[in-house]
Amino acid sequence: MENLTKVEETVLIAIWQLEGYAYGYNIRKHILNAFKREFTIGNLYSVLNQLDKKGYVLKSIGETNERRRGKPKVFYTVTEEGMQALKSARKAYNLIWKGLPVKAFESREK
């Protein structure tokens, strides 16, 4: 299993949180609202392609319609491998932050 970049992790979490409604526009909007981070469409699809190559997401093609000029939506879901990568990333962060008191940051925020 490959380590996730922070950007890949953000996109993968968004897909997981969207539970079946994860397609380009929704993923981008969710990341902006939830993480206050903006992605260009090109950047987002680059990350989605990386996650697909790693086997961390599955793509499924939705129906076409006239509003989309005949282009179908591409939906994404997190695979079991993707969930394992997220669990591994969370475990790594917990180990890094373990033992650092929250109060250590309070004096620096003032």
Beta strands, then each sheet from edge to edge (+ up, - down):
strand 1: 57-61
strand 2: 74-78
sheet 1: 1+ 2-
end
